[in-house]
Amino acid sequence: MSSVLYETPGPRAKVRNRISNVVVVVVLLGALAWLIHRMYVHGQFEGRLWRQFEYKAIQKELLHGLLNTLKAAGLAAVLALLFGAVFAAARISDHKWVRTPATLIVELFRAVPLLILMFYFYFGNIQFNLGLGPFWAVVFGLTLYNGSVLAEIFRAGIAAVPKGQREAAYALGLRKNQVVRLVLLPQAISAMLPAIVSQLVVLLKDTALGFIITYGELLYVAKQMGGRLGYGFPYIPTYIVTAVIYIGLCSLLSLLARYLEGRSRRRRKITGAPPPLPLTNDPGQGAPI
């Protein structure tokens, strides 16, 4: 009865689920073994294809591409969070002349593919001589697209707080900015955190599109390294190493999100703060200020 989406499985269902899990794991392991075998047959594990990674010059190239990726992702993340916060606040405004343009802007940049936004800034710079290099084309494209998505995450997180919370806060005489800042955001931020970090992971991976406009990020460097005849065109080994780096970066972001979420939960247990700590219409109950 504690489950909402499906009934609690019985003994037979549990056995079937275990069997299904085992079958899926076996199939996945078989597919992985087949892939490794095919790579071995085609010589993708030969020493000459992997030897380049032993040289410091190659390692410095990878490090330089990684730093460019982190630089673009870091700046774009900060700008996207600011963009999302501003337009989320505009979308929940009581003034229609503020809310309507903000909605149009958010929906516009959510609908336009990210690569087109990068093309717009990159080729616009070439045509009109705006002084923007590939780096800024990547950053502005990531900011507009991911900022629009984050604006919806912020708005949805605030809207997900029970309506009684905001009504009780208004009954206590708080203004709207106080209601949002002191009542709604503290309760919504824990719910929004996984989605925010997930979108930042997407932002980090989307920096790889910068190689199309010649931005020297990690994938661009990997593409150049894979095309070297002296090492037998080691595209697959190079892309495997690049994928491992991306997986490590995304895993670190996920661990950070879990740490922040756990810290937030521990703080609520210590302080006795919400959620859930519903406000009431009784002024004697106080407000979470």
Contacts in CASP RR format, 6 or more apart in sequence:
PFRMAT RR
TARGET T0000
AUTHOR 0000-0000-0000
METHOD contacts of the structure
MODEL  1
MSSVLYETPGPRAKVRNRISNVVVVVVLLGALAWLIHRMYVHGQFEGRLW
RQFEYKAIQKELLHGLLNTLKAAGLAAVLALLFGAVFAAARISDHKWVRT
PATLIVELFRAVPLLILMFYFYFGNIQFNLGLGPFWAVVFGLTLYNGSVL
AEIFRAGIAAVPKGQREAAYALGLRKNQVVRLVLLPQAISAMLPAIVSQL
VVLLKDTALGFIITYGELLYVAKQMGGRLGYGFPYIPTYIVTAVIYIGLC
SLLSLLARYLEGRSRRRRKITGAPPPLPLTNDPGQGAPI
1 8 0 8 1.000
2 8 0 8 1.000
9 17 0 8 1.000
39 45 0 8 1.000
39 236 0 8 1.000
43 49 0 8 1.000
44 236 0 8 1.000
44 237 0 8 1.000
48 231 0 8 1.000
48 232 0 8 1.000
48 234 0 8 1.000
49 231 0 8 1.000
49 232 0 8 1.000
49 234 0 8 1.000
49 236 0 8 1.000
49 237 0 8 1.000
50 234 0 8 1.000
50 237 0 8 1.000
51 231 0 8 1.000
52 58 0 8 1.000
52 225 0 8 1.000
52 228 0 8 1.000
52 231 0 8 1.000
52 234 0 8 1.000
53 59 0 8 1.000
53 237 0 8 1.000
53 241 0 8 1.000
58 225 0 8 1.000
61 221 0 8 1.000
61 224 0 8 1.000
61 225 0 8 1.000
62 218 0 8 1.000
62 221 0 8 1.000
62 222 0 8 1.000
62 225 0 8 1.000
62 241 0 8 1.000
62 245 0 8 1.000
64 221 0 8 1.000
65 216 0 8 1.000
65 217 0 8 1.000
65 218 0 8 1.000
65 220 0 8 1.000
65 221 0 8 1.000
66 218 0 8 1.000
66 245 0 8 1.000
68 135 0 8 1.000
68 215 0 8 1.000
68 216 0 8 1.000
68 217 0 8 1.000
68 218 0 8 1.000
69 204 0 8 1.000
69 207 0 8 1.000
69 208 0 8 1.000
69 217 0 8 1.000
69 218 0 8 1.000
70 249 0 8 1.000
71 135 0 8 1.000
72 135 0 8 1.000
72 138 0 8 1.000
72 139 0 8 1.000
72 142 0 8 1.000
72 207 0 8 1.000
72 210 0 8 1.000
72 215 0 8 1.000
72 217 0 8 1.000
73 142 0 8 1.000
73 203 0 8 1.000
73 204 0 8 1.000
73 207 0 8 1.000
75 139 0 8 1.000
76 138 0 8 1.000
76 139 0 8 1.000
76 141 0 8 1.000
76 142 0 8 1.000
76 143 0 8 1.000
76 146 0 8 1.000
76 203 0 8 1.000
76 207 0 8 1.000
77 146 0 8 1.000
77 200 0 8 1.000
77 203 0 8 1.000
77 204 0 8 1.000
79 139 0 8 1.000
79 143 0 8 1.000
79 147 0 8 1.000
80 142 0 8 1.000
80 143 0 8 1.000
80 146 0 8 1.000
80 147 0 8 1.000
80 150 0 8 1.000
80 203 0 8 1.000
81 147 0 8 1.000
81 150 0 8 1.000
81 196 0 8 1.000
83 143 0 8 1.000
83 144 0 8 1.000
83 147 0 8 1.000
83 148 0 8 1.000
83 150 0 8 1.000
83 151 0 8 1.000
84 147 0 8 1.000
84 148 0 8 1.000
84 150 0 8 1.000
84 151 0 8 1.000
84 154 0 8 1.000
85 150 0 8 1.000
85 151 0 8 1.000
85 154 0 8 1.000
86 151 0 8 1.000
87 102 0 8 1.000
87 105 0 8 1.000
87 106 0 8 1.000
87 147 0 8 1.000
87 148 0 8 1.000
87 151 0 8 1.000
88 150 0 8 1.000
88 151 0 8 1.000
88 152 0 8 1.000
88 153 0 8 1.000
88 154 0 8 1.000
88 155 0 8 1.000
88 158 0 8 1.000
89 180 0 8 1.000
90 98 0 8 1.000
90 99 0 8 1.000
90 101 0 8 1.000
90 102 0 8 1.000
91 99 0 8 1.000
91 102 0 8 1.000
91 103 0 8 1.000
91 106 0 8 1.000
91 151 0 8 1.000
91 155 0 8 1.000
92 99 0 8 1.000
92 155 0 8 1.000
92 158 0 8 1.000
92 159 0 8 1.000
92 180 0 8 1.000
93 99 0 8 1.000
93 102 0 8 1.000
94 176 0 8 1.000
102 151 0 8 1.000
105 148 0 8 1.000
106 148 0 8 1.000
106 151 0 8 1.000
106 152 0 8 1.000
107 148 0 8 1.000
108 148 0 8 1.000
109 117 0 8 1.000
109 144 0 8 1.000
109 145 0 8 1.000
109 147 0 8 1.000
109 148 0 8 1.000
110 145 0 8 1.000
110 148 0 8 1.000
110 149 0 8 1.000
110 152 0 8 1.000
112 144 0 8 1.000
112 145 0 8 1.000
114 141 0 8 1.000
114 142 0 8 1.000
114 145 0 8 1.000
114 206 0 8 1.000
114 209 0 8 1.000
115 209 0 8 1.000
115 212 0 8 1.000
117 140 0 8 1.000
117 141 0 8 1.000
117 144 0 8 1.000
117 145 0 8 1.000
118 137 0 8 1.000
118 138 0 8 1.000
118 141 0 8 1.000
118 209 0 8 1.000
118 210 0 8 1.000
118 212 0 8 1.000
118 213 0 8 1.000
119 213 0 8 1.000
120 141 0 8 1.000
121 132 0 8 1.000
121 136 0 8 1.000
121 137 0 8 1.000
121 140 0 8 1.000
121 141 0 8 1.000
122 132 0 8 1.000
122 133 0 8 1.000
122 134 0 8 1.000
122 137 0 8 1.000
122 213 0 8 1.000
124 130 0 8 1.000
125 131 0 8 1.000
125 132 0 8 1.000
125 133 0 8 1.000
125 136 0 8 1.000
125 137 0 8 1.000
132 140 0 8 1.000
134 210 0 8 1.000
134 213 0 8 1.000
134 214 0 8 1.000
134 215 0 8 1.000
134 216 0 8 1.000
135 215 0 8 1.000
137 210 0 8 1.000
137 213 0 8 1.000
137 215 0 8 1.000
138 207 0 8 1.000
138 209 0 8 1.000
138 210 0 8 1.000
138 213 0 8 1.000
138 215 0 8 1.000
138 217 0 8 1.000
142 203 0 8 1.000
142 206 0 8 1.000
142 207 0 8 1.000
145 206 0 8 1.000
146 199 0 8 1.000
146 200 0 8 1.000
146 202 0 8 1.000
146 203 0 8 1.000
146 206 0 8 1.000
149 199 0 8 1.000
150 196 0 8 1.000
150 199 0 8 1.000
153 192 0 8 1.000
153 195 0 8 1.000
153 196 0 8 1.000
153 199 0 8 1.000
154 192 0 8 1.000
156 192 0 8 1.000
157 188 0 8 1.000
157 191 0 8 1.000
157 192 0 8 1.000
158 180 0 8 1.000
158 184 0 8 1.000
158 185 0 8 1.000
158 188 0 8 1.000
160 188 0 8 1.000
160 191 0 8 1.000
161 183 0 8 1.000
161 184 0 8 1.000
161 187 0 8 1.000
161 188 0 8 1.000
162 278 0 8 1.000
164 278 0 8 1.000
164 279 0 8 1.000
165 183 0 8 1.000
165 184 0 8 1.000
165 187 0 8 1.000
165 278 0 8 1.000
165 279 0 8 1.000
166 179 0 8 1.000
166 183 0 8 1.000
166 184 0 8 1.000
167 281 0 8 1.000
168 278 0 8 1.000
168 279 0 8 1.000
168 280 0 8 1.000
168 281 0 8 1.000
168 287 0 8 1.000
169 178 0 8 1.000
169 179 0 8 1.000
169 182 0 8 1.000
169 183 0 8 1.000
169 279 0 8 1.000
169 287 0 8 1.000
170 179 0 8 1.000
171 281 0 8 1.000
171 283 0 8 1.000
172 279 0 8 1.000
172 283 0 8 1.000
172 286 0 8 1.000
172 287 0 8 1.000
174 182 0 8 1.000
174 183 0 8 1.000
174 287 0 8 1.000
182 287 0 8 1.000
182 288 0 8 1.000
182 289 0 8 1.000
183 279 0 8 1.000
183 287 0 8 1.000
183 288 0 8 1.000
186 273 0 8 1.000
186 274 0 8 1.000
186 288 0 8 1.000
187 274 0 8 1.000
187 275 0 8 1.000
189 264 0 8 1.000
190 261 0 8 1.000
190 264 0 8 1.000
190 265 0 8 1.000
190 275 0 8 1.000
193 257 0 8 1.000
193 260 0 8 1.000
193 261 0 8 1.000
193 264 0 8 1.000
194 257 0 8 1.000
194 261 0 8 1.000
196 257 0 8 1.000
197 253 0 8 1.000
197 254 0 8 1.000
197 256 0 8 1.000
197 257 0 8 1.000
200 253 0 8 1.000
201 250 0 8 1.000
201 253 0 8 1.000
201 254 0 8 1.000
204 246 0 8 1.000
204 249 0 8 1.000
204 250 0 8 1.000
204 253 0 8 1.000
205 246 0 8 1.000
205 250 0 8 1.000
207 217 0 8 1.000
207 218 0 8 1.000
208 217 0 8 1.000
208 218 0 8 1.000
208 219 0 8 1.000
208 246 0 8 1.000
210 216 0 8 1.000
210 217 0 8 1.000
210 219 0 8 1.000
210 220 0 8 1.000
211 217 0 8 1.000
211 219 0 8 1.000
211 220 0 8 1.000
211 223 0 8 1.000
214 220 0 8 1.000
218 242 0 8 1.000
218 245 0 8 1.000
218 246 0 8 1.000
219 242 0 8 1.000
222 238 0 8 1.000
222 239 0 8 1.000
222 241 0 8 1.000
222 242 0 8 1.000
225 234 0 8 1.000
225 238 0 8 1.000
226 233 0 8 1.000
226 234 0 8 1.000
226 235 0 8 1.000
226 238 0 8 1.000
227 233 0 8 1.000
227 234 0 8 1.000
227 235 0 8 1.000
228 234 0 8 1.000
267 273 0 8 1.000
268 274 0 8 1.000
268 275 0 8 1.000
273 288 0 8 1.000
274 288 0 8 1.000
277 288 0 8 1.000
279 285 0 8 1.000
279 286 0 8 1.000
279 287 0 8 1.000
279 288 0 8 1.000
END
